[in-house]
Amino acid sequence: MSACSRSIQELRKLTQKTLLTGIDHERTMVQGPPEGVQAEARAAIEESGGTRFILGPGCAVPSAAPERHYAAAREAVLACA
């Protein structure tokens, strides 16, 4: 989990702005596995309720993240659509 390990619900109490979060940018996005990326993505989408939310690895995409992890996040989004 990103954003200082706070849940989406906790962050929603702090702001009404759109959140960019959902995938741990230090561990999961870089080290995987792709199934872990998908699991975090699905959990974040579910917790967000699909509103005021952009799925991502915190505020930056790590350059060390394998391309297959980006694909896994995309697949999770499409599966939830």
PDB file of N, CA, C and O in Angstrom:
ATOM      1  N   MET A   1       0.852  -1.187   0.000  1.00  0.00           N
ATOM      2  CA  MET A   1       0.000   0.000   0.000  1.00  0.00           C
ATOM      3  C   MET A   1       0.886   1.235   0.000  1.00  0.00           C
ATOM      4  O   MET A   1       1.932   1.255   0.649  1.00  0.00           O
ATOM      5  N   SER A   2       0.486   2.221  -0.696  1.00  0.00           N
ATOM      6  CA  SER A   2       1.261   3.448  -0.775  1.00  0.00           C
ATOM      7  C   SER A   2       0.631   4.530   0.086  1.00  0.00           C
ATOM      8  O   SER A   2      -0.207   4.250   0.943  1.00  0.00           O
ATOM      9  N   ALA A   3       1.040   5.757  -0.151  1.00  0.00           N
ATOM     10  CA  ALA A   3       0.524   6.915   0.591  1.00  0.00           C
ATOM     11  C   ALA A   3       0.714   6.741   2.089  1.00  0.00           C
ATOM     12  O   ALA A   3      -0.227   6.851   2.874  1.00  0.00           O
ATOM     13  N   CYS A   4       1.960   6.467   2.461  1.00  0.00           N
ATOM     14  CA  CYS A   4       2.308   6.354   3.885  1.00  0.00           C
ATOM     15  C   CYS A   4       1.546   5.237   4.578  1.00  0.00           C
ATOM     16  O   CYS A   4       1.263   5.335   5.773  1.00  0.00           O
ATOM     17  N   SER A   5       1.215   4.199   3.869  1.00  0.00           N
ATOM     18  CA  SER A   5       0.523   3.026   4.410  1.00  0.00           C
ATOM     19  C   SER A   5      -0.860   3.332   4.958  1.00  0.00           C
ATOM     20  O   SER A   5      -1.364   2.592   5.804  1.00  0.00           O
ATOM     21  N   ARG A   6      -1.471   4.386   4.503  1.00  0.00           N
ATOM     22  CA  ARG A   6      -2.843   4.681   4.910  1.00  0.00           C
ATOM     23  C   ARG A   6      -3.805   4.057   3.915  1.00  0.00           C
ATOM     24  O   ARG A   6      -3.516   3.959   2.723  1.00  0.00           O
ATOM     25  N   SER A   7      -4.944   3.640   4.423  1.00  0.00           N
ATOM     26  CA  SER A   7      -5.950   3.070   3.535  1.00  0.00           C
ATOM     27  C   SER A   7      -6.619   4.180   2.731  1.00  0.00           C
ATOM     28  O   SER A   7      -6.533   5.357   3.082  1.00  0.00           O
ATOM     29  N   ILE A   8      -7.274   3.795   1.669  1.00  0.00           N
ATOM     30  CA  ILE A   8      -7.997   4.764   0.851  1.00  0.00           C
ATOM     31  C   ILE A   8      -9.080   5.433   1.684  1.00  0.00           C
ATOM     32  O   ILE A   8      -9.305   6.637   1.556  1.00  0.00           O
ATOM     33  N   GLN A   9      -9.739   4.679   2.519  1.00  0.00           N
ATOM     34  CA  GLN A   9     -10.782   5.256   3.369  1.00  0.00           C
ATOM     35  C   GLN A   9     -10.201   6.288   4.337  1.00  0.00           C
ATOM     36  O   GLN A   9     -10.823   7.322   4.584  1.00  0.00           O
ATOM     37  N   GLU A  10      -9.022   6.017   4.884  1.00  0.00           N
ATOM     38  CA  GLU A  10      -8.376   6.995   5.768  1.00  0.00           C
ATOM     39  C   GLU A  10      -8.010   8.260   5.003  1.00  0.00           C
ATOM     40  O   GLU A  10      -8.201   9.370   5.500  1.00  0.00           O
ATOM     41  N   LEU A  11      -7.488   8.093   3.800  1.00  0.00           N
ATOM     42  CA  LEU A  11      -7.122   9.252   2.985  1.00  0.00           C
ATOM     43  C   LEU A  11      -8.344  10.068   2.599  1.00  0.00           C
ATOM     44  O   LEU A  11      -8.271  11.295   2.520  1.00  0.00           O
ATOM     45  N   ARG A  12      -9.461   9.404   2.359  1.00  0.00           N
ATOM     46  CA  ARG A  12     -10.697  10.108   1.987  1.00  0.00           C
ATOM     47  C   ARG A  12     -11.171  11.036   3.108  1.00  0.00           C
ATOM     48  O   ARG A  12     -11.810  12.055   2.848  1.00  0.00           O
ATOM     49  N   LYS A  13     -10.857  10.682   4.335  1.00  0.00           N
ATOM     50  CA  LYS A  13     -11.237  11.532   5.468  1.00  0.00           C
ATOM     51  C   LYS A  13     -10.403  12.815   5.506  1.00  0.00           C
ATOM     52  O   LYS A  13     -10.804  13.803   6.122  1.00  0.00           O
ATOM     53  N   LEU A  14      -9.249  12.793   4.848  1.00  0.00           N
ATOM     54  CA  LEU A  14      -8.345  13.939   4.861  1.00  0.00           C
ATOM     55  C   LEU A  14      -8.566  14.898   3.700  1.00  0.00           C
ATOM     56  O   LEU A  14      -8.211  16.074   3.788  1.00  0.00           O
ATOM     57  N   THR A  15      -9.153  14.399   2.609  1.00  0.00           N
ATOM     58  CA  THR A  15      -9.320  15.243   1.421  1.00  0.00           C
ATOM     59  C   THR A  15     -10.483  14.768   0.566  1.00  0.00           C
ATOM     60  O   THR A  15     -10.866  13.598   0.601  1.00  0.00           O
ATOM     61  N   GLN A  16     -11.028  15.681  -0.189  1.00  0.00           N
ATOM     62  CA  GLN A  16     -12.068  15.350  -1.159  1.00  0.00           C
ATOM     63  C   GLN A  16     -11.478  15.245  -2.567  1.00  0.00           C
ATOM     64  O   GLN A  16     -12.203  15.004  -3.532  1.00  0.00           O
ATOM     65  N   LYS A  17     -10.183  15.423  -2.678  1.00  0.00           N
ATOM     66  CA  LYS A  17      -9.526  15.386  -3.979  1.00  0.00           C
ATOM     67  C   LYS A  17      -9.368  13.952  -4.473  1.00  0.00           C
ATOM     68  O   LYS A  17      -9.484  12.998  -3.704  1.00  0.00           O
ATOM     69  N   THR A  18      -9.106  13.821  -5.751  1.00  0.00           N
ATOM     70  CA  THR A  18      -8.857  12.512  -6.350  1.00  0.00           C
ATOM     71  C   THR A  18      -7.545  11.951  -5.816  1.00  0.00           C
ATOM     72  O   THR A  18      -6.553  12.669  -5.695  1.00  0.00           O
ATOM     73  N   LEU A  19      -7.553  10.664  -5.499  1.00  0.00           N
ATOM     74  CA  LEU A  19      -6.376  10.004  -4.943  1.00  0.00           C
ATOM     75  C   LEU A  19      -5.628   9.238  -6.022  1.00  0.00           C
ATOM     76  O   LEU A  19      -6.247   8.638  -6.901  1.00  0.00           O
ATOM     77  N   LEU A  20      -4.311   9.253  -5.963  1.00  0.00           N
ATOM     78  CA  LEU A  20      -3.447   8.452  -6.824  1.00  0.00           C
ATOM     79  C   LEU A  20      -2.697   7.507  -5.904  1.00  0.00           C
ATOM     80  O   LEU A  20      -1.750   7.910  -5.229  1.00  0.00           O
ATOM     81  N   THR A  21      -3.121   6.247  -5.878  1.00  0.00           N
ATOM     82  CA  THR A  21      -2.558   5.285  -4.937  1.00  0.00           C
ATOM     83  C   THR A  21      -2.993   3.880  -5.334  1.00  0.00           C
ATOM     84  O   THR A  21      -3.645   3.693  -6.362  1.00  0.00           O
ATOM     85  N   GLY A  22      -2.635   2.905  -4.529  1.00  0.00           N
ATOM     86  CA  GLY A  22      -3.161   1.569  -4.720  1.00  0.00           C
ATOM     87  C   GLY A  22      -2.143   0.461  -4.853  1.00  0.00           C
ATOM     88  O   GLY A  22      -2.418  -0.674  -4.467  1.00  0.00           O
ATOM     89  N   ILE A  23      -0.962   0.762  -5.395  1.00  0.00           N
ATOM     90  CA  ILE A  23       0.054  -0.273  -5.569  1.00  0.00           C
ATOM     91  C   ILE A  23       1.324   0.178  -4.853  1.00  0.00           C
ATOM     92  O   ILE A  23       1.801   1.293  -5.061  1.00  0.00           O
ATOM     93  N   ASP A  24       1.864  -0.691  -4.014  1.00  0.00           N
ATOM     94  CA  ASP A  24       3.088  -0.381  -3.277  1.00  0.00           C
ATOM     95  C   ASP A  24       4.224  -0.154  -4.271  1.00  0.00           C
ATOM     96  O   ASP A  24       4.621  -1.072  -4.990  1.00  0.00           O
ATOM     97  N   HIS A  25       4.744   1.070  -4.308  1.00  0.00           N
ATOM     98  CA  HIS A  25       5.766   1.428  -5.294  1.00  0.00           C
ATOM     99  C   HIS A  25       7.171   0.969  -4.915  1.00  0.00           C
ATOM    100  O   HIS A  25       8.061   0.950  -5.765  1.00  0.00           O
ATOM    101  N   GLU A  26       7.381   0.602  -3.668  1.00  0.00           N
ATOM    102  CA  GLU A  26       8.718   0.185  -3.242  1.00  0.00           C
ATOM    103  C   GLU A  26       8.905  -1.328  -3.329  1.00  0.00           C
ATOM    104  O   GLU A  26       9.999  -1.808  -3.623  1.00  0.00           O
ATOM    105  N   ARG A  27       7.844  -2.067  -3.075  1.00  0.00           N
ATOM    106  CA  ARG A  27       7.969  -3.525  -3.087  1.00  0.00           C
ATOM    107  C   ARG A  27       7.231  -4.147  -4.267  1.00  0.00           C
ATOM    108  O   ARG A  27       7.855  -4.669  -5.191  1.00  0.00           O
ATOM    109  N   THR A  28       5.926  -4.092  -4.234  1.00  0.00           N
ATOM    110  CA  THR A  28       5.124  -4.848  -5.187  1.00  0.00           C
ATOM    111  C   THR A  28       5.377  -4.451  -6.635  1.00  0.00           C
ATOM    112  O   THR A  28       5.557  -5.323  -7.485  1.00  0.00           O
ATOM    113  N   MET A  29       5.393  -3.164  -6.931  1.00  0.00           N
ATOM    114  CA  MET A  29       5.548  -2.733  -8.319  1.00  0.00           C
ATOM    115  C   MET A  29       6.924  -3.090  -8.872  1.00  0.00           C
ATOM    116  O   MET A  29       7.063  -3.351 -10.067  1.00  0.00           O
ATOM    117  N   VAL A  30       7.939  -3.104  -8.012  1.00  0.00           N
ATOM    118  CA  VAL A  30       9.300  -3.396  -8.465  1.00  0.00           C
ATOM    119  C   VAL A  30       9.608  -4.894  -8.394  1.00  0.00           C
ATOM    120  O   VAL A  30      10.186  -5.458  -9.323  1.00  0.00           O
ATOM    121  N   GLN A  31       9.219  -5.533  -7.289  1.00  0.00           N
ATOM    122  CA  GLN A  31       9.612  -6.919  -7.057  1.00  0.00           C
ATOM    123  C   GLN A  31       8.546  -7.936  -7.453  1.00  0.00           C
ATOM    124  O   GLN A  31       8.846  -9.113  -7.654  1.00  0.00           O
ATOM    125  N   GLY A  32       7.297  -7.477  -7.563  1.00  0.00           N
ATOM    126  CA  GLY A  32       6.211  -8.381  -7.967  1.00  0.00           C
ATOM    127  C   GLY A  32       5.839  -9.354  -6.882  1.00  0.00           C
ATOM    128  O   GLY A  32       6.076  -9.110  -5.699  1.00  0.00           O
ATOM    129  N   PRO A  33       5.265 -10.440  -7.284  1.00  0.00           N
ATOM    130  CA  PRO A  33       5.038 -10.931  -8.638  1.00  0.00           C
ATOM    131  C   PRO A  33       3.858 -10.223  -9.301  1.00  0.00           C
ATOM    132  O   PRO A  33       3.149  -9.464  -8.640  1.00  0.00           O
ATOM    133  N   PRO A  34       3.636 -10.459 -10.601  1.00  0.00           N
ATOM    134  CA  PRO A  34       2.506  -9.823 -11.271  1.00  0.00           C
ATOM    135  C   PRO A  34       1.170 -10.088 -10.574  1.00  0.00           C
ATOM    136  O   PRO A  34       0.295  -9.223 -10.555  1.00  0.00           O
ATOM    137  N   GLU A  35       1.018 -11.269 -10.010  1.00  0.00           N
ATOM    138  CA  GLU A  35      -0.224 -11.593  -9.293  1.00  0.00           C
ATOM    139  C   GLU A  35      -0.397 -10.702  -8.068  1.00  0.00           C
ATOM    140  O   GLU A  35      -1.521 -10.374  -7.689  1.00  0.00           O
ATOM    141  N   GLY A  36       0.709 -10.313  -7.451  1.00  0.00           N
ATOM    142  CA  GLY A  36       0.648  -9.395  -6.318  1.00  0.00           C
ATOM    143  C   GLY A  36       0.216  -8.010  -6.743  1.00  0.00           C
ATOM    144  O   GLY A  36      -0.548  -7.344  -6.044  1.00  0.00           O
ATOM    145  N   VAL A  37       0.713  -7.573  -7.908  1.00  0.00           N
ATOM    146  CA  VAL A  37       0.296  -6.282  -8.462  1.00  0.00           C
ATOM    147  C   VAL A  37      -1.203  -6.308  -8.718  1.00  0.00           C
ATOM    148  O   VAL A  37      -1.917  -5.370  -8.362  1.00  0.00           O
ATOM    149  N   GLN A  38      -1.678  -7.384  -9.335  1.00  0.00           N
ATOM    150  CA  GLN A  38      -3.110  -7.502  -9.617  1.00  0.00           C
ATOM    151  C   GLN A  38      -3.937  -7.514  -8.339  1.00  0.00           C
ATOM    152  O   GLN A  38      -4.986  -6.873  -8.275  1.00  0.00           O
ATOM    153  N   ALA A  39      -3.479  -8.227  -7.333  1.00  0.00           N
ATOM    154  CA  ALA A  39      -4.222  -8.302  -6.072  1.00  0.00           C
ATOM    155  C   ALA A  39      -4.320  -6.931  -5.411  1.00  0.00           C
ATOM    156  O   ALA A  39      -5.392  -6.546  -4.943  1.00  0.00           O
ATOM    157  N   GLU A  40      -3.219  -6.194  -5.367  1.00  0.00           N
ATOM    158  CA  GLU A  40      -3.256  -4.853  -4.772  1.00  0.00           C
ATOM    159  C   GLU A  40      -4.140  -3.922  -5.591  1.00  0.00           C
ATOM    160  O   GLU A  40      -4.879  -3.110  -5.035  1.00  0.00           O
ATOM    161  N   ALA A  41      -4.064  -4.041  -6.903  1.00  0.00           N
ATOM    162  CA  ALA A  41      -4.884  -3.193  -7.771  1.00  0.00           C
ATOM    163  C   ALA A  41      -6.365  -3.468  -7.549  1.00  0.00           C
ATOM    164  O   ALA A  41      -7.153  -2.537  -7.382  1.00  0.00           O
ATOM    165  N   ARG A  42      -6.742  -4.733  -7.548  1.00  0.00           N
ATOM    166  CA  ARG A  42      -8.162  -5.083  -7.339  1.00  0.00           C
ATOM    167  C   ARG A  42      -8.657  -4.609  -5.978  1.00  0.00           C
ATOM    168  O   ARG A  42      -9.763  -4.079  -5.866  1.00  0.00           O
ATOM    169  N   ALA A  43      -7.841  -4.798  -4.947  1.00  0.00           N
ATOM    170  CA  ALA A  43      -8.237  -4.372  -3.601  1.00  0.00           C
ATOM    171  C   ALA A  43      -8.426  -2.860  -3.543  1.00  0.00           C
ATOM    172  O   ALA A  43      -9.376  -2.378  -2.926  1.00  0.00           O
ATOM    173  N   ALA A  44      -7.539  -2.117  -4.176  1.00  0.00           N
ATOM    174  CA  ALA A  44      -7.643  -0.654  -4.167  1.00  0.00           C
ATOM    175  C   ALA A  44      -8.863  -0.179  -4.947  1.00  0.00           C
ATOM    176  O   ALA A  44      -9.564   0.733  -4.509  1.00  0.00           O
ATOM    177  N   ILE A  45      -9.117  -0.789  -6.091  1.00  0.00           N
ATOM    178  CA  ILE A  45     -10.293  -0.420  -6.883  1.00  0.00           C
ATOM    179  C   ILE A  45     -11.561  -0.676  -6.084  1.00  0.00           C
ATOM    180  O   ILE A  45     -12.471   0.153  -6.061  1.00  0.00           O
ATOM    181  N   GLU A  46     -11.613  -1.826  -5.433  1.00  0.00           N
ATOM    182  CA  GLU A  46     -12.785  -2.164  -4.617  1.00  0.00           C
ATOM    183  C   GLU A  46     -12.949  -1.180  -3.465  1.00  0.00           C
ATOM    184  O   GLU A  46     -14.049  -0.685  -3.222  1.00  0.00           O
ATOM    185  N   GLU A  47     -11.862  -0.895  -2.759  1.00  0.00           N
ATOM    186  CA  GLU A  47     -11.939   0.020  -1.616  1.00  0.00           C
ATOM    187  C   GLU A  47     -12.323   1.431  -2.043  1.00  0.00           C
ATOM    188  O   GLU A  47     -13.018   2.136  -1.311  1.00  0.00           O
ATOM    189  N   SER A  48     -11.874   1.841  -3.220  1.00  0.00           N
ATOM    190  CA  SER A  48     -12.156   3.207  -3.681  1.00  0.00           C
ATOM    191  C   SER A  48     -13.600   3.401  -4.099  1.00  0.00           C
ATOM    192  O   SER A  48     -14.101   4.525  -4.108  1.00  0.00           O
ATOM    193  N   GLY A  49     -14.268   2.319  -4.444  1.00  0.00           N
ATOM    194  CA  GLY A  49     -15.624   2.442  -4.952  1.00  0.00           C
ATOM    195  C   GLY A  49     -15.653   2.986  -6.373  1.00  0.00           C
ATOM    196  O   GLY A  49     -16.722   3.274  -6.910  1.00  0.00           O
ATOM    197  N   GLY A  50     -14.482   3.126  -6.982  1.00  0.00           N
ATOM    198  CA  GLY A  50     -14.400   3.577  -8.364  1.00  0.00           C
ATOM    199  C   GLY A  50     -14.595   5.067  -8.570  1.00  0.00           C
ATOM    200  O   GLY A  50     -14.800   5.515  -9.698  1.00  0.00           O
ATOM    201  N   THR A  51     -14.535   5.837  -7.500  1.00  0.00           N
ATOM    202  CA  THR A  51     -14.704   7.286  -7.642  1.00  0.00           C
ATOM    203  C   THR A  51     -13.506   8.021  -7.053  1.00  0.00           C
ATOM    204  O   THR A  51     -12.890   7.559  -6.093  1.00  0.00           O
ATOM    205  N   ARG A  52     -13.182   9.185  -7.649  1.00  0.00           N
ATOM    206  CA  ARG A  52     -12.086  10.040  -7.180  1.00  0.00           C
ATOM    207  C   ARG A  52     -10.833   9.215  -6.900  1.00  0.00           C
ATOM    208  O   ARG A  52     -10.234   9.309  -5.829  1.00  0.00           O
ATOM    209  N   PHE A  53     -10.450   8.405  -7.889  1.00  0.00           N
ATOM    210  CA  PHE A  53      -9.369   7.455  -7.680  1.00  0.00           C
ATOM    211  C   PHE A  53      -8.641   7.179  -8.992  1.00  0.00           C
ATOM    212  O   PHE A  53      -9.270   6.901 -10.013  1.00  0.00           O
ATOM    213  N   ILE A  54      -7.330   7.257  -8.955  1.00  0.00           N
ATOM    214  CA  ILE A  54      -6.479   6.861 -10.073  1.00  0.00           C
ATOM    215  C   ILE A  54      -5.552   5.774  -9.545  1.00  0.00           C
ATOM    216  O   ILE A  54      -4.775   6.009  -8.619  1.00  0.00           O
ATOM    217  N   LEU A  55      -5.634   4.597 -10.129  1.00  0.00           N
ATOM    218  CA  LEU A  55      -4.773   3.502  -9.701  1.00  0.00           C
ATOM    219  C   LEU A  55      -3.343   3.786 -10.123  1.00  0.00           C
ATOM    220  O   LEU A  55      -3.080   4.115 -11.279  1.00  0.00           O
ATOM    221  N   GLY A  56      -2.431   3.658  -9.188  1.00  0.00           N
ATOM    222  CA  GLY A  56      -1.027   3.858  -9.510  1.00  0.00           C
ATOM    223  C   GLY A  56      -0.145   3.506  -8.334  1.00  0.00           C
ATOM    224  O   GLY A  56      -0.636   3.279  -7.228  1.00  0.00           O
ATOM    225  N   PRO A  57       1.157   3.459  -8.567  1.00  0.00           N
ATOM    226  CA  PRO A  57       2.105   3.181  -7.502  1.00  0.00           C
ATOM    227  C   PRO A  57       2.528   4.468  -6.801  1.00  0.00           C
ATOM    228  O   PRO A  57       3.657   4.927  -6.974  1.00  0.00           O
ATOM    229  N   GLY A  58       1.641   5.043  -6.022  1.00  0.00           N
ATOM    230  CA  GLY A  58       1.951   6.289  -5.337  1.00  0.00           C
ATOM    231  C   GLY A  58       2.047   7.433  -6.319  1.00  0.00           C
ATOM    232  O   GLY A  58       1.292   7.487  -7.290  1.00  0.00           O
ATOM    233  N   CYS A  59       2.960   8.339  -6.078  1.00  0.00           N
ATOM    234  CA  CYS A  59       3.055   9.531  -6.921  1.00  0.00           C
ATOM    235  C   CYS A  59       4.052   9.383  -8.057  1.00  0.00           C
ATOM    236  O   CYS A  59       4.207  10.304  -8.859  1.00  0.00           O
ATOM    237  N   ALA A  60       4.726   8.252  -8.143  1.00  0.00           N
ATOM    238  CA  ALA A  60       5.713   8.055  -9.203  1.00  0.00           C
ATOM    239  C   ALA A  60       5.748   6.592  -9.623  1.00  0.00           C
ATOM    240  O   ALA A  60       5.473   5.698  -8.823  1.00  0.00           O
ATOM    241  N   VAL A  61       6.085   6.362 -10.865  1.00  0.00           N
ATOM    242  CA  VAL A  61       6.245   5.007 -11.375  1.00  0.00           C
ATOM    243  C   VAL A  61       7.733   4.676 -11.331  1.00  0.00           C
ATOM    244  O   VAL A  61       8.535   5.342 -11.985  1.00  0.00           O
ATOM    245  N   PRO A  62       8.106   3.653 -10.568  1.00  0.00           N
ATOM    246  CA  PRO A  62       9.520   3.331 -10.447  1.00  0.00           C
ATOM    247  C   PRO A  62      10.108   2.834 -11.769  1.00  0.00           C
ATOM    248  O   PRO A  62       9.510   1.992 -12.438  1.00  0.00           O
ATOM    249  N   SER A  63      11.265   3.348 -12.138  1.00  0.00           N
ATOM    250  CA  SER A  63      11.896   2.931 -13.393  1.00  0.00           C
ATOM    251  C   SER A  63      12.368   1.483 -13.347  1.00  0.00           C
ATOM    252  O   SER A  63      12.565   0.863 -14.392  1.00  0.00           O
ATOM    253  N   ALA A  64      12.550   0.942 -12.150  1.00  0.00           N
ATOM    254  CA  ALA A  64      13.005  -0.442 -12.013  1.00  0.00           C
ATOM    255  C   ALA A  64      11.875  -1.459 -12.129  1.00  0.00           C
ATOM    256  O   ALA A  64      12.132  -2.663 -12.129  1.00  0.00           O
ATOM    257  N   ALA A  65      10.641  -1.004 -12.228  1.00  0.00           N
ATOM    258  CA  ALA A  65       9.502  -1.921 -12.303  1.00  0.00           C
ATOM    259  C   ALA A  65       9.488  -2.635 -13.653  1.00  0.00           C
ATOM    260  O   ALA A  65       9.595  -1.989 -14.696  1.00  0.00           O
ATOM    261  N   PRO A  66       9.358  -3.961 -13.640  1.00  0.00           N
ATOM    262  CA  PRO A  66       9.297  -4.707 -14.893  1.00  0.00           C
ATOM    263  C   PRO A  66       8.022  -4.381 -15.679  1.00  0.00           C
ATOM    264  O   PRO A  66       6.977  -4.099 -15.094  1.00  0.00           O
ATOM    265  N   GLU A  67       8.123  -4.423 -16.983  1.00  0.00           N
ATOM    266  CA  GLU A  67       6.978  -4.119 -17.841  1.00  0.00           C
ATOM    267  C   GLU A  67       5.798  -5.047 -17.554  1.00  0.00           C
ATOM    268  O   GLU A  67       4.646  -4.630 -17.669  1.00  0.00           O
ATOM    269  N   ARG A  68       6.072  -6.300 -17.183  1.00  0.00           N
ATOM    270  CA  ARG A  68       4.983  -7.244 -16.900  1.00  0.00           C
ATOM    271  C   ARG A  68       4.145  -6.797 -15.701  1.00  0.00           C
ATOM    272  O   ARG A  68       2.980  -7.179 -15.592  1.00  0.00           O
ATOM    273  N   HIS A  69       4.719  -5.996 -14.803  1.00  0.00           N
ATOM    274  CA  HIS A  69       3.956  -5.505 -13.658  1.00  0.00           C
ATOM    275  C   HIS A  69       2.988  -4.405 -14.086  1.00  0.00           C
ATOM    276  O   HIS A  69       1.891  -4.299 -13.538  1.00  0.00           O
ATOM    277  N   TYR A  70       3.385  -3.587 -15.057  1.00  0.00           N
ATOM    278  CA  TYR A  70       2.456  -2.594 -15.618  1.00  0.00           C
ATOM    279  C   TYR A  70       1.297  -3.307 -16.305  1.00  0.00           C
ATOM    280  O   TYR A  70       0.140  -2.912 -16.169  1.00  0.00           O
ATOM    281  N   ALA A  71       1.625  -4.357 -17.040  1.00  0.00           N
ATOM    282  CA  ALA A  71       0.591  -5.135 -17.731  1.00  0.00           C
ATOM    283  C   ALA A  71      -0.356  -5.776 -16.726  1.00  0.00           C
ATOM    284  O   ALA A  71      -1.562  -5.840 -16.966  1.00  0.00           O
ATOM    285  N   ALA A  72       0.173  -6.249 -15.612  1.00  0.00           N
ATOM    286  CA  ALA A  72      -0.669  -6.867 -14.587  1.00  0.00           C
ATOM    287  C   ALA A  72      -1.632  -5.849 -13.989  1.00  0.00           C
ATOM    288  O   ALA A  72      -2.795  -6.168 -13.746  1.00  0.00           O
ATOM    289  N   ALA A  73      -1.163  -4.637 -13.752  1.00  0.00           N
ATOM    290  CA  ALA A  73      -2.048  -3.588 -13.225  1.00  0.00           C
ATOM    291  C   ALA A  73      -3.141  -3.266 -14.236  1.00  0.00           C
ATOM    292  O   ALA A  73      -4.304  -3.107 -13.865  1.00  0.00           O
ATOM    293  N   ARG A  74      -2.780  -3.173 -15.494  1.00  0.00           N
ATOM    294  CA  ARG A  74      -3.761  -2.893 -16.550  1.00  0.00           C
ATOM    295  C   ARG A  74      -4.813  -3.996 -16.611  1.00  0.00           C
ATOM    296  O   ARG A  74      -6.005  -3.711 -16.719  1.00  0.00           O
ATOM    297  N   GLU A  75      -4.381  -5.245 -16.542  1.00  0.00           N
ATOM    298  CA  GLU A  75      -5.317  -6.370 -16.576  1.00  0.00           C
ATOM    299  C   GLU A  75      -6.290  -6.308 -15.407  1.00  0.00           C
ATOM    300  O   GLU A  75      -7.474  -6.603 -15.573  1.00  0.00           O
ATOM    301  N   ALA A  76      -5.808  -5.927 -14.230  1.00  0.00           N
ATOM    302  CA  ALA A  76      -6.688  -5.819 -13.063  1.00  0.00           C
ATOM    303  C   ALA A  76      -7.735  -4.739 -13.267  1.00  0.00           C
ATOM    304  O   ALA A  76      -8.897  -4.922 -12.903  1.00  0.00           O
ATOM    305  N   VAL A  77      -7.333  -3.616 -13.845  1.00  0.00           N
ATOM    306  CA  VAL A  77      -8.287  -2.531 -14.112  1.00  0.00           C
ATOM    307  C   VAL A  77      -9.346  -2.998 -15.095  1.00  0.00           C
ATOM    308  O   VAL A  77     -10.537  -2.779 -14.872  1.00  0.00           O
ATOM    309  N   LEU A  78      -8.933  -3.631 -16.167  1.00  0.00           N
ATOM    310  CA  LEU A  78      -9.890  -4.097 -17.171  1.00  0.00           C
ATOM    311  C   LEU A  78     -10.838  -5.147 -16.604  1.00  0.00           C
ATOM    312  O   LEU A  78     -12.010  -5.191 -16.978  1.00  0.00           O
ATOM    313  N   ALA A  79     -10.343  -5.986 -15.713  1.00  0.00           N
ATOM    314  CA  ALA A  79     -11.189  -7.009 -15.101  1.00  0.00           C
ATOM    315  C   ALA A  79     -12.245  -6.405 -14.184  1.00  0.00           C
ATOM    316  O   ALA A  79     -13.305  -6.997 -13.980  1.00  0.00           O
ATOM    317  N   CYS A  80     -11.961  -5.237 -13.635  1.00  0.00           N
ATOM    318  CA  CYS A  80     -12.905  -4.580 -12.720  1.00  0.00           C
ATOM    319  C   CYS A  80     -13.868  -3.650 -13.449  1.00  0.00           C
ATOM    320  O   CYS A  80     -14.813  -3.142 -12.845  1.00  0.00           O
ATOM    321  N   ALA A  81     -13.642  -3.426 -14.722  1.00  0.00           N
ATOM    322  CA  ALA A  81     -14.478  -2.483 -15.480  1.00  0.00           C
ATOM    323  C   ALA A  81     -15.849  -3.056 -15.771  1.00  0.00           C
ATOM    324  O   ALA A  81     -16.675  -2.393 -16.399  1.00  0.00           O
TER     325      ALA A  81
END
